[in-house]
């Protein structure tokens, strides 16, 4: 079977990577959907509720940051497929274990290991696809992975809301005593384990096989990314481009209850906000991929999305309407405007040679995800600065947003537009 220059985006690698990312996003978002129910069950939803939710979310993101480095290097040294399925196994087991946590410390430990596992799937899947599909159509492959994967958040929202129903059915069948939030985690774990069965029929990247056969060294060497100024700037710039996505998801959407209360909008539910945002993100990724393929450019499309994100963030923080329906419409639109995740990860993967590509493709999106720790810390630290105003949370979110959008624009102008670039080369030390 020929393992490269595949033109059809509907091939086994795209299908497996899409399903893997679906479960990846399900687990990534599920905590934000069931956090209140789970923390209440563990007696952790009192006066320290907001601190506990941020702490647990940050444990997950720190795990992703560390995992991005580990899985990335492993993907260049041991192969893309080993990372793809190894990461799925780890986050699936962690998901199931999450149903049995007893206190804040065990919850934090499991979220860390879940994040560690979640860090590998997307980068491995994108690397495999860009190295096996033709340069004219690989954009469609990465578009399908992220577009379908984003719907995992919608599924997480549905399962999170209906977890009690699923738990009731399971308890009747098996004689167990699960509650809703536990069942939601178990569903995610079982989905991941089922996905491992699809390993049959997948294949390793031909570019990677030839690289290992050549005996050339330097695979997964992080020093390659920092030894040359041009390479280092490109690498850091790739990370900066993705900051607005997780600023919007990690602050405006995940912490929306506090923001909307300050705006005068009552009744906002985090899980529902996440569902609408990720429906929008899925639509946005589909559109950005199609537009990129039509105009044969990635950079210009991302710039358009960043501009739209700035405008919509301003409207979101200073709304012309205080209705709950308007708020959810804005969640959808913000999600759509941040739907350039597929292009962002594809650009990162296409910037560097085969010997370091897995490392870059894994670390860049996970550094962006991990950056939400710094973003939320900055957001919380700025609140006291605006304590004398009527809207400290809104103003703090606005300042953080300006910083993220500014850095992303700077980063975008420092990378190359890699549409149709030949990727069969190595990055010299």
Protein Blocks (a to p, Z undefined) as FASTA:
>chain_A
ZZehifblbbfklmmmmmmmmmmmmmmmmmmmmmmmmmmmnopammklmmmmmmmmmmmm
mmmmmmmmmmmmmmmmnojklmmmmmmmmmmmmmmmmmmccbfklmmmmmmmmmmmmmmm
mmmmmmmmmmmmcfklmmmmmmmmmmmmmmmmmmmmmmmmmmmmmmmmmmmmnopacdfk
lmmmmmmmmmmmmmmmmmgopacdfklmmmmmnopghihiaklmmmpmklmmmmmmmmmm
mmmmmmmmmmmmmmmmmmmmmnopahiafklmmmmmmmmmmmmmmmmmmmmmmnopaklm
mmmmmmmmmmmmmmmmmccbfcfklmmmmmmmmmmmmmmmmmmmmmmmmmpcfklmmmmm
mmmmmmmmmmmmmmmmmmmmmmmmmmmpmblmlmmmmmmmmmmmmmmmmmmmmpccfehi
afbbcddZZ
